[in-house]
Amino acid sequence: MGDDSVRTDVVARSLLSESKDYIRRMGSFSPNARRFLIGNILLSVSGGIWGVIFNLYLLDVGFRKDFVGYMLSVGELAMGLGALPAGLLCDRIRRRRSFLLAILSGALLGVVQVFTLNGTVLLATSLLSGGISSALYIVAWAPFIVEHSSAEERVYLFSMSSVLGWLFGMVGNFIGGLLPEAFAVVLNTPTSDFMVSRATLLCALAFQMVGVVPLYAIKEGVGRPSDHPKTFSFKTIRSKATIAKLIVVTALMGLGSGFIVPLFNVFFESKLGASKAEIGTVFALGQVGVAVGTLLMPAVAAKLGKVKTVSTVELLSIPFILAIVLSPSLAWATAPYIVRGSLMNMVGPLRDSFSMEVVYAGERATTSGLTGMFWSLLRAGGTAVAGGLMEGGDFFSPYLLTTLLYAASSMLYLVFFLKTTPVDPADEA
């Protein structure tokens, strides 16, 4: 009992110390970085609401689980195919315009998705949303952070972006779970009525539009300009071997993720009988664990190194994947869901920061685009297969495949990058 108390006290003091360090460093973040963080908060609330409700909305209006899987996979496929062109476009129009184009186009397509019940239109909007909105935003954010932070504060800015994203994603999850109950009372209809879900999704889009404001205020020309070539050629890339290794580990992780992550809410509702409010609560609790863990990661990485930290933490998460699918009820699945998500996602900022540091400055958006492309292409395939398996009643196989793929990716990450060092700025010229 005494030992447990000591360990708890050590963790609490460590978390308090890290929190104070984050607050101190936030004061040194550039104005553009702070504007980005505010925009990220609003977009995270929007994404949290949408993530809880949208798949369930499709089921409410009569679509099958395999269609949900196909729709998600089409979006991922488009994101993968659009990632490299998005990286090149991002370098030409710069980060601010990339963010604005991504958010505004995504909101417009989201409105269409909310008001159409036509399967073909839904697939088309998913294709466009993934290929334009998601791809462009994803490839822009990591280079933006690198360009608007010093080497000393970079991992903290990456981590802060993720922490705020997870925390306010949690807020969105809670809102997404509670709003259907509120709208059901207002409309005097069951929560399974698709109008309830539709109203909730419109609230998500409202948060997304407000998120445009701080990102619009970003000042162009502040920070280091990209020196990426105007036309793409593999001959101009000096980090070919490093980028190839990043692609391999990212693709394996993306495929494994695709089998289960986009369909967690479908699994909870269809297999475990959870309500929308319960799913929103579980999703939100998962975000808390990620946020707390992410705060501690820079300190852990400073002692173990980024590569050892990423690989070790990811491997520790793997047993909890099988614990989720073997759980007889949502109550039993909640704890392993929180632990798995926390461990896997808290090292995301370290992965992102490392991948941007081991390539040359002019290759960052291209690296982000290439890794994003393979992540999304493989994730799309996993989601399509998993949707079909779940429609047929097989919930176990997707989770088993994910454990194997995650293990392979984490071990290869250690083998590939344990001795890799960041690019020396003196070699940039």
N, C-alpha and C positions, 0 to 999 in steps of 0.2 A: 504493500500500500504506500509505504514511504517512497519507494523507488518510482512508482507511478506518479506520485505528487511532484517529485523532483523533475521527472521528464516533462510533465505538463508545464511546470514553471519555466523550464529551459526553453521549450517551444514558444510559450507565451512571450518571454522576454526577447527571444530571437525575432518573433513576428513584430513586436513593438519596435525593436531597433530597426528592422528593415522598413517598417512603415514610416518612421521618422526620417530615414535616409531618403526614401522616395519623396516625401514632402519637401525635404531640403533641395533635392535635385530638380523637382518640378519647377521651383523658382528660377532655375537656370535654363529651362526649356525655352526655345525661341517662340516668338508670338505665333508663327505659322504652326509650330508643333502643338501649341495649346489650342489653336483653332481646330486643328485636325482632331485632337482628343475630344473636344466638345461635339463636333460632328459625329465622331465615332460613337459617342454615348447615345445620341438620338437614333442613329441607325441601328444600334444594338437593341434598343427597346423595340423598334419596329421589327427587326429580325426575330426577336424572342417571341413576340405575339404571333407572327406569321408561321414560325417553326412549330408551334404547338397546334395551330388550328388548320392550316391549309390542307394537309393530307386527309385529316378527318372530315373537312368540308367536302372534299371530293367523294369520300365514302358516303357522306350524308345525302349528296345529290344523286347517288346511284351508281357511281363508277366502281369498278372492281379493284381489288388490291393489285392485280397485275398491271392494270392501267396506271395506277399511281406509281408503281415501279417504273413503267415505261416512260411516263412523263418526267419523273425525276432524272432518269438516265439520259433522256434526250437533252435536258438542260445541261447535265454534266458533260455529255458528248460535245455539245456546242461550245461549252466553256473550254474544253480541251482543244478543239480545233481553232477556237478564236484566240487562245492565249498568246501564241507567238505573234500574230498580226497585232493583237492588242498591245503587246510589249513594244513593238516598233512604233505604233501610233502614239503610245504614251510618251515615248522619247521625242516625238515630233511636236505634239501639242502641249507637252509638259503635264505635270501631275494635277494641277488645279482643274484644268479643263477636262482631264480624264475623269476625275472624281465627279464633276458636275454632269458630264455626258452620261456616265454610268448610272447615277442616281435618278436623273430625270427620265431617262429612257426606261429604267427599271420600274419607276412609279407608273408611267403610262401603260406599260405592259401588264403591271399588276392590276390596274383598273380593269383592263380587258379580261384578265383571268377571273376576277371576282364576278363579273357580270355575264360571262358566257357559260353556257352549259353544253357547248359543242366540243366534242372530243378532239376534232381536227384542229380547231382554233386553239384549244388549250395546248396541244402539242406544238403548234407553230409559235405561240407566245413563249413557251418554255425554251424552244430553240433560240429565239431571238434574245430572250433575257439572259440565257447562259452565254451566248456567243458575243453579246455586246456589253450588257450591264455588268454581269458578274466577272467576266474575263477582264474587262478594262479596270474595274475597281481593284481586283485582286493583284494584278501585275503592277499597279501604280503605288500601292501603299508601302511596300517594303523599301523600294528605292526612295520614296519620299522621306521615310523615317531616317534612312542612312544619310540623305542629303541635308537634313535639318537637325542633325545632332553631332556632337563631338564623339570621338572614339570612346571616351570615358563614360559618357552618359547614354551611349547608344543602346546597350542592353536594357537599361532602365526605361528608356522611351519605348522600346519594343514591348517590354513587360508591362509598363503602365498602360499602353494601348490595349493589350490583351486583358489585363485586370479589369479595366473599366468596361471593356467589351463584355466580359463574362458577368460582371456585377449587374450591368444594366440590361444584359440579355436575360439575367435572372428576373429583373423587374418586369421585363417584357413577358417572360414565361408566366409569372404570377398574373399579370394583367390578362394574358391570353387565356389562362384557365378560369379566371373570374368573370370576365366580360360576358361570355355566353350565358352564365347564370343570371347576370343583371339584365341582359337584353331579353332573355326568356321571360323574365317577370314583366318587363316593360311591354313586350309584344304579346304577353299572355299566350305563350306557346312553349312546347317542350324544347330542351336544349338541342335535341336532335334535328330540329327544324333548320333547314339550310339558311334561312334568313338570319338566324341568330349568328351563325358562323360568318355569313357575309358581312354583317354589321361590324363584327370584330375585326375582320380583315381590312375593312375600310379605315378603322382606327390605326392599324399598323401602317397603312399607306400615309396617313396624316403625319405620323411621327417621321416617316421617311422624308416627306417634303420639307418639314421644318429643319431636318438635318442638312439641307442644302445651304441654309443661311451662313453658318460659320465657315463652311468650306468655300463658299463664294468670297468670303472675306480674306482668304489666303492671298498674299501678295506675290504675284509672279516675279520671277527674277531674283528672289531672295534665296540664298543657299547656292550650293555649287551646281552649275548647269550640267546637264548630261552631255557627255562627249561621244555618245553612241553614233556610229556611222549612219548616214541617211538612208543607205540601202543595205539590206542584210546579206551577209556572206559568211559562210563558215570559215573562210580563209582569214577573216579579220579577228576571229575569236582565239585568244591565247590560252584560255582555261578549258580547253576541250575535254581533257581527261577528268577534271574535277566536276564539270557540268554533267558529264556522262554518268559519273558515280551518283551525283545528286539525283539525277533522273531515275536511276534504278531503284534507290531506296524509297524515293517519293512515289513511284509507280506502284510498288508492292504495298506501301501503306495506303495509297488511294484505293486500290482494289479491295483490300481488306475492309477499309472504312465503308465502301459502297455496299457491302453485303448487309450491314446492320445499322449504321448511324442514321441514314435518311429515313429509315423505317422503324425507328424505336417507338414512335407514337402508334404506329400500326400494330406492332407487336404487343404493346401494353394494352391497347384496346381490344384487339381481336383474340389474343391468346390469354391475357390475364384479366380481361373484363374491366379495365380501368375506365373511369369517366374522364371527360375533358379537364375538369377541375383537378382531379388527382394527377393526371399527366402533367398539367402545367406546374403543379407543386413539385413533383419529382424532378422535372426539367430544371426548375429554379434552384432546388437544393443542389443539383449537380453543378450549377454555375458557381455557387458559393465555394465549394471545395476547390474548383479550378482557380478562383480568384485568390484564395488564401495561399495555395501552393505556388502560384505564379509569383507572388510577392517574395517568397523565400528562394526561388530558383537562382537569382543572380548571386546570392551568398553561397549557395551550394556549388554553383558552377565555378566560382572563384577558387574553391578548394579542390574540386575534382576535375575541373576542366569541362568545357561545354559538351564535348563529344561523349565522355564517360557518363556525364549526368543524363544526357538525352537517352542513350542506349540503356542504362541501368533502370531509369524510371519507366521507360516504355516496357521493358521486359517484366517489371514488377506488376504492370497493369493486366497482363495477359490472363492469369487465372480467373480474374473477376469477370471476363467476358463469358466464360462457360458458366460461371455462377449465376449470371443473369438469366440465361436461357433454361437452366435447370431449376429455377425458382418456381414454386407452385402458385405464388400469388404476387401481387404488386408489392405488398409489404416486405416479402422476402427479397424481391428483386431490387428494391430501392437502394439499399446499402452498397451492393456490388456495382450498381449503375453509377452511383456517386463516386466511388473509389476509382473505377475504371476511367470515367470521364476526366476526373481530376488529374490522375497520373498521366494519361495520354496527352491532355491538352495543356498542362502547366509547362511542359517543355517546348511548346510551340514557338514562343518568342526566342528561345535559345537556338532552335533549328533555323528560324528565319534570319536571325542576326548572323549566325555562323555562315549560312549560305551566301549572304551578301558580302561577307568579309573575305571569303576565299576566292573570289573572282575579281577581275578588274572593274573599276568604276563604270566604264562604258559598256560593260557586259551585264550589269545588274538587272536591268529591265528584261533583257533577253533571257537571262538565267531564270528570272521569275516567270517569264512567259513559257519557257520550255518545261520547267518542272511543273508549272500549273497545267500545261497541256497534257502531260502524261498522267498526272494525278487525276484529272477530270475524265480523261478517256477511259482509264482503268476503273475508276469509281463508277462511271456510267454503266460499264459492263456488269460490275458487281451488283448494282442496284436493280438492273433489269432482270438478272438471274434470280436475285433474292425475292423480288416481287412475285415472280412466277412460282417459286418454291413455296412462299407463304400462302399464295392463293390455293395451292394444292395441300396445304396443311402442314408442310415441313418447315418448322421454325428452327430446328436444331442445326441443320447443315450449314446455313449461312454463318452462324456463330462459330462453328468448328473451323470453317475455312478462314474466317477472320483471325482466329488465334494463330493458325499456321503462318499466314501471311505477315502478321504483325511481328511474330518471332523472327522470321527471315529478314525482314526489313531492319529491325533493331540490331540484330547481330552483324549484318552487313555494314550498317552505319558505323559500328565500332571498328570493324576491320578496315573499311575504306578510309576513315578520317582520323583515326587516333593520332597519327603523326603529321597530319596536315596543319599548316600554320597559315594565318591570314596573309593576304597579299601586302607586301611592303609598299606604302605610299610612294616611296622613292622610285619604285619600278613602274609607276603608272604612266609615265611619259612614253 
